[in-house]
Each structure stands twice: as C-alpha cells, then as structure tokens.
Amino acid sequence: MMAADQAAMRGATPDEMTTLQKFMAEGVINTETQRFRVDPGQSYVSAEARAMDPDFWMPKKRPVKP
C-alpha cells in the first residue's frame, strides 16, 4: 500500500503537490492507520466464500501429540 501511495505521489504535478501540501497543513486535524488481519478461526464468511479457498478457511487440524 505504501508503494502505491509513493507511486501516486511521484505522478502528481507540481500544482497537485502544492494543493495536497496545503490541504495536509491546513485541513487535516488527525490521521489514523488501522491494520486488520483475516483469521479463518475468528472470521465469519459465507459458504460460497469458504468454498473459494477451503484450505485457508477450513484448515485441517493437526493431531495433538502427547
């Protein structure tokens, strides 16, 4: 995601960069980043979604060795 953001910034014109910098300096109060992880043991998905990747959504449980 960071690489995509950097690529977008490299493609911006000088006028676009000036506008963005002004917005960040004057218009943004707060920024926040949230990261999520999809966990097959804690995520509920439809049967159709599970069927697309059963190895991920329904992994085989390893036997517990005594």
Distance bins in CASP14 RR format, pairs under 12 A and 6 or more apart:
PFRMAT RR
TARGET T0000
AUTHOR 0000-0000-0000
RMODE 2
METHOD distances of the structure
MODEL  1
1 7 0 0 0 0 0 1 0 0 0 0 0
1 8 0 0 0 0 0 1 0 0 0 0 0
1 33 0 0 0 0 1 0 0 0 0 0 0
1 35 0 0 0 0 1 0 0 0 0 0 0
2 8 0 0 0 0 0 1 0 0 0 0 0
2 9 0 0 0 0 0 1 0 0 0 0 0
2 33 0 0 0 0 0 1 0 0 0 0 0
3 9 0 0 0 0 0 1 0 0 0 0 0
3 10 0 0 0 0 0 1 0 0 0 0 0
4 10 0 0 0 0 0 1 0 0 0 0 0
4 11 0 0 0 0 0 1 0 0 0 0 0
5 11 0 0 0 0 0 1 0 0 0 0 0
5 12 0 0 0 0 0 1 0 0 0 0 0
5 20 0 0 0 0 0 1 0 0 0 0 0
5 33 0 0 0 0 0 1 0 0 0 0 0
6 12 0 0 0 0 0 1 0 0 0 0 0
8 16 0 0 0 0 1 0 0 0 0 0 0
8 17 0 0 0 0 0 1 0 0 0 0 0
8 20 0 0 0 0 0 1 0 0 0 0 0
9 16 0 0 0 0 1 0 0 0 0 0 0
9 17 1 0 0 1 0 0 0 0 0 0 0
9 20 0 0 0 0 1 0 0 0 0 0 0
9 21 0 0 0 0 0 1 0 0 0 0 0
9 24 0 0 0 0 0 1 0 0 0 0 0
10 16 0 0 0 0 0 1 0 0 0 0 0
10 17 0 0 0 0 0 1 0 0 0 0 0
11 17 0 0 0 0 1 0 0 0 0 0 0
11 20 0 0 0 0 0 1 0 0 0 0 0
12 18 0 0 0 0 1 0 0 0 0 0 0
12 19 0 0 0 0 1 0 0 0 0 0 0
12 20 1 0 0 1 0 0 0 0 0 0 0
12 21 0 0 0 0 0 1 0 0 0 0 0
13 19 0 0 0 0 1 0 0 0 0 0 0
13 20 0 0 0 0 0 1 0 0 0 0 0
14 20 0 0 0 0 0 1 0 0 0 0 0
14 21 0 0 0 0 0 1 0 0 0 0 0
15 21 0 0 0 0 0 1 0 0 0 0 0
15 22 0 0 0 0 0 1 0 0 0 0 0
16 22 0 0 0 0 0 1 0 0 0 0 0
16 23 0 0 0 0 0 1 0 0 0 0 0
17 23 0 0 0 0 0 1 0 0 0 0 0
17 24 0 0 0 0 0 1 0 0 0 0 0
18 24 0 0 0 0 0 1 0 0 0 0 0
18 25 0 0 0 0 0 1 0 0 0 0 0
19 25 0 0 0 0 0 1 0 0 0 0 0
19 26 0 0 0 0 0 1 0 0 0 0 0
19 27 0 0 0 0 0 1 0 0 0 0 0
20 26 0 0 0 0 0 1 0 0 0 0 0
20 27 0 0 0 0 0 1 0 0 0 0 0
20 28 0 0 0 0 0 1 0 0 0 0 0
21 27 0 0 0 0 0 1 0 0 0 0 0
21 28 0 0 0 0 0 1 0 0 0 0 0
22 28 0 0 0 0 0 1 0 0 0 0 0
23 29 0 0 0 0 0 1 0 0 0 0 0
23 31 0 0 0 0 0 1 0 0 0 0 0
24 30 0 0 0 0 0 1 0 0 0 0 0
24 31 0 0 0 0 1 0 0 0 0 0 0
36 42 0 0 0 0 0 1 0 0 0 0 0
36 43 0 0 0 0 1 0 0 0 0 0 0
37 43 0 0 0 0 1 0 0 0 0 0 0
38 44 0 0 0 0 0 1 0 0 0 0 0
38 45 0 0 0 0 1 0 0 0 0 0 0
38 49 0 0 0 0 0 1 0 0 0 0 0
38 53 0 0 0 0 0 1 0 0 0 0 0
38 56 0 0 0 0 1 0 0 0 0 0 0
38 57 0 0 0 0 1 0 0 0 0 0 0
39 45 0 0 0 0 0 1 0 0 0 0 0
39 56 0 0 0 0 0 1 0 0 0 0 0
39 57 0 0 0 0 0 1 0 0 0 0 0
39 59 0 0 0 0 0 1 0 0 0 0 0
40 49 0 0 0 0 0 1 0 0 0 0 0
40 50 0 0 0 0 1 0 0 0 0 0 0
40 53 0 0 0 0 1 0 0 0 0 0 0
40 54 0 0 0 0 0 1 0 0 0 0 0
40 55 0 0 0 0 1 0 0 0 0 0 0
40 56 1 0 1 0 0 0 0 0 0 0 0
40 57 1 0 1 0 0 0 0 0 0 0 0
40 58 1 0 0 1 0 0 0 0 0 0 0
40 59 1 0 0 1 0 0 0 0 0 0 0
40 60 0 0 0 0 0 1 0 0 0 0 0
40 61 0 0 0 0 0 1 0 0 0 0 0
41 50 0 0 0 0 0 1 0 0 0 0 0
41 56 0 0 0 0 0 1 0 0 0 0 0
41 57 0 0 0 0 1 0 0 0 0 0 0
41 58 0 0 0 0 1 0 0 0 0 0 0
41 59 0 0 0 0 1 0 0 0 0 0 0
41 61 0 0 0 0 0 1 0 0 0 0 0
42 57 0 0 0 0 0 1 0 0 0 0 0
43 49 0 0 0 0 1 0 0 0 0 0 0
43 50 0 0 0 0 0 1 0 0 0 0 0
43 56 0 0 0 0 0 1 0 0 0 0 0
43 57 0 0 0 0 1 0 0 0 0 0 0
43 58 0 0 0 0 0 1 0 0 0 0 0
44 50 0 0 0 0 1 0 0 0 0 0 0
44 57 0 0 0 0 0 1 0 0 0 0 0
45 51 0 0 0 0 1 0 0 0 0 0 0
45 52 0 0 0 0 1 0 0 0 0 0 0
45 53 0 0 0 0 1 0 0 0 0 0 0
45 54 0 0 0 0 0 1 0 0 0 0 0
45 56 0 0 0 0 0 1 0 0 0 0 0
45 57 1 0 0 1 0 0 0 0 0 0 0
45 58 0 0 0 0 0 1 0 0 0 0 0
46 52 0 0 0 0 1 0 0 0 0 0 0
46 57 0 0 0 0 0 1 0 0 0 0 0
47 54 0 0 0 0 0 1 0 0 0 0 0
47 57 0 0 0 0 1 0 0 0 0 0 0
47 58 0 0 0 0 0 1 0 0 0 0 0
48 54 0 0 0 0 0 1 0 0 0 0 0
48 57 0 0 0 0 0 1 0 0 0 0 0
49 56 0 0 0 0 1 0 0 0 0 0 0
49 57 1 0 0 1 0 0 0 0 0 0 0
49 58 0 0 0 0 0 1 0 0 0 0 0
50 56 0 0 0 0 1 0 0 0 0 0 0
50 57 1 0 1 0 0 0 0 0 0 0 0
50 58 1 0 0 1 0 0 0 0 0 0 0
50 59 0 0 0 0 0 1 0 0 0 0 0
51 57 0 0 0 0 1 0 0 0 0 0 0
51 58 0 0 0 0 1 0 0 0 0 0 0
52 58 0 0 0 0 0 1 0 0 0 0 0
53 59 0 0 0 0 0 1 0 0 0 0 0
54 60 0 0 0 0 0 1 0 0 0 0 0
END
